[in-house]
Amino acid sequence: MIGILYFSSTGNSLHIAKQVQDELGGKVLYIPNYAGNGGEFEKIIIVTPIYSFGMPVHVLNLLNTLNKTTEIIVVQNYGGMVGGADYLFYDYAVNKFKLNVVAMYKIKMPENFTLSFTVPKFYLNKVLKASNKNIAKVIKNIKEKNYVLPKPKKTKEQTYLKNKGNWRLIGSDFHTTSSCTKCGKCVNLCPAKNISLSNDKIEFGNNCVACLGCYHRCPNKAIKYKNKNKKFRYVNPNINEFDIGKDF
């Protein structure tokens, strides 16, 4: 059986993972809840966003737990620049963790790290439309074993490591407005367990992983970043938002 391991905060990776499952079968598993080492699968497909020219914390931690023999295919999605994130992932997986990565692919998806800007609707729709064709191409390549690996290139590893080290501090820049109903959704969806409801108040800790799931998925847009009054929020329209974080 194929194991499709995904990390997703706004649905982009989940949409890709479910498309892969529809075509190839297998089991879709949410990485923050996955406690195995991949040994139960004949092949693993990791579906992950690119964060700051690297990978999310949960994906990096996953690499350190996987067994060394199972074939691994990686499908990265990105909204801005790749910046060598494909080769950085490969370098960490193969050279640092000695994993059996046989193929890597990249797919452009709508940007969701939008704390300081708004994505024009026409551009968002353009990227979404193109992404469905690109997902189909990647799945076709996997089916036909047209495997590709990134060529050695300069990465932005130091930038990634610096930013990753600062992600935990982002939580202190979030706060809730009077629109917050204390529904607890942000508490339940946070993959880092960084949000709590204490004394009838939403509190953000210092263990943020910068996924922005809480920010984008608050039903009342009641979570603000610093003093910015940005209204734009994003959830991939091709999936049921309540499926994010579930296994299939």
N, C-alpha and C positions, 0 to 999 in steps of 0.2 A: 504493500500500500504506500501511496505517496503522502507525506506529511507536508501540509502547506502552512507554514508558520508566519504569522503576520503581526506587524505593529501598526496601529492606526489610531488617530485621535479625531479625525474629521471624515473618515470614510474612504479616502483615496486608495490606501493599501487594501482595505477590505474589499472594495469593488474589484480590484485586480485579482485578489485571492479567490473570490467567488467565481470570477470568470474562468480562472484556471481550473477550479474544481468542476465547473460545468463541463469543461472539455476533456479533462484528464482524470477526473474522479479524485479520490483521496479524502483526507480529513483536514479541515481548516481549524487551526488552533491559534488562540490569542497569546502572543509571546509572554506578556507579564504574568499570565496564569499557568504557563507551561512548566512542568517540573521534571520532564524527561530529559534524556540525552540524545534523542533521535534514533537510538538503536532499534526501535520498534518499526522503523520505516525502511523501505528499500531505497527510497530517494526522498530528499528534503528540498522543498522550494521555499526560500525565505523571501517574503515580500515586505519591503521596508522603505520608508521615506529617507531622503538625504537630509541631514540636519547639519548646518554649518560646515559643509564640505566633508562631513563624516557620517556618523550613524547615531541613532538614538541610544541612550544609555541602556535600555532594556535589550536592544539588539546586540550591543557590544558585550553585555553580560552573558547573553545566550551563547555567543561564540566560544566562550570559555568553558561551556558545559557540554558541548556536543561531542559525540564520539568521532574518532579520526578516520573511520572507514566509509561511512555512508556517503553516497554521492550528494553533493549540495549544488543547487542552482539558485542564483540570487537575482531577484527582480527589484531594482531600485526605482523609486519615483521621485521626481524633483519639480519644484516650482520656479526656482531661480537658476543659479549657476551650479554646474556639477563640480567644478573646481578640483577635478582629480579624485572625487569621492569614490568612484568606482575602483580605481587602483588602490586607494587607501584601504577600502574594505577587503579587497583581495589580498593585499599585503598583510593585514592583520590576521585574516582567516587562515591563509596558507602558511605564511612565514612565522607568524607568532604563535598561532594556535594549532598549526599542522593539520588543518582540515582539508577534506577532499572536495574542493570547489572545482566543478567541471564547466560551469558556464555562468556568465553574468550579462544582464540586459538592463537597459535604462528606458524609462517612459516618462515623458513630461506630463505633469498633472497640474491642476490649479494650485497656485501658491496659497498657503494658509498661515504663514508667519506674517500676519498683516497688522501688527500692533500700531504701526505708524503710517500706513497707507491703505488705500482702497483699490481693489482690483476692478477695473471697468467691466461692466456686465458683458459687453460684446466680446471682450478678450477672454473672459472666463468661459463663455460659451464656445468660443473658437478652440480653446485648449481642450475642453471636454470632448468636443466633436472629434478632434484629431486623436485624442487619447484612446478612444474606442478602437480605431483602426490600428493604432500602435500596439494595443494589448493583444489584438487578434494576431498580429504579426509575430509577437513574442511567443505566444502559445503555439503557433504553427512551427516556429523554429524549435521549440522544446519537443513537440511531437515528432518532428523529423530529425531530431538530434543534430540540428545545425548549431552546434555549440560555439560560442565565442567567449573569449576572455580579454580583459583589458590589457593593453600593452603598457609596459613600464613608463611612467610619466611622473612629472613633478606634482606633488600633492600639497595641500595646505594643512598638513598635519598639525603644525604648531598653532595655527589659527583655530583649528578644530579643538585641540586639547585645551586651549585657553578659554574658548567659548563654553566648552562642556563644563569646565571648572566653575564658570560663572552662572550656569543655568539655574543652579539651586537657589541663587539669590533673586531670581525673577519673581518668585512668589511674593516677596515683600513689596513688589510694585503693583500688586493687584489689590483691589478692594471692591466691596459690593456697594451698590447704591440703594436708595430707598425703594427701588423696584424689586429688590430681593424678597422672595416669599419664604425663605428658609426651607425650600422644598427638598434640599439635600442631594439634588442630582449631581452637582459638582463634586460632592464628597464621595459619592458612590462610583463615579466614572474615573476619578484621578488614578492613574496607574502607579503613582508613587506614594499613594496614601498621604498626600501632602496637605489635604484640605480637611478641616474638621468643623463641626457645628458645636460650639461651646458657649454656654450662657446666652443662648438665643442669638449667637453671632457667628457668621462664617469667618473662619480664620485660615490664613495661608501660612504654611510653615516654610522651612528653609531647605526643603528637599525637592524642589521643583525640577522637572526634567524638560521643561520648555515645549511640551507637546501642544499646549493651548486648547486642549479639549474642553476645559471648563469655560474658557473665554468664548469659544465659538458655539458651544452647545447649551449654554444657559438659556432656558425658555423665555426669559424676560430681558435678555441682554443686560443683566444687572451687574456683570463683572466688568470693571473698568481697569485699564492699564495706566498707571500714573494719573496725569490730569487730562488725558486725551478723551475726547468725546467721539470716538470712531463708532459708526453705526454698522459698518460692514461686518458680517459674520458669514462663515462658510461651512457647509456640510455637503459632501458629495451627493448630488441629487439622484444618483443611480442606486443608492442603497437605502435601506430603512435605518435611520439614525440610531434606533434603539438596538440594532444588531451589532454596533461597534463594541468590541470587547467580548463578544461571545464566540463560542466554538460551533462548528457546523460539520 
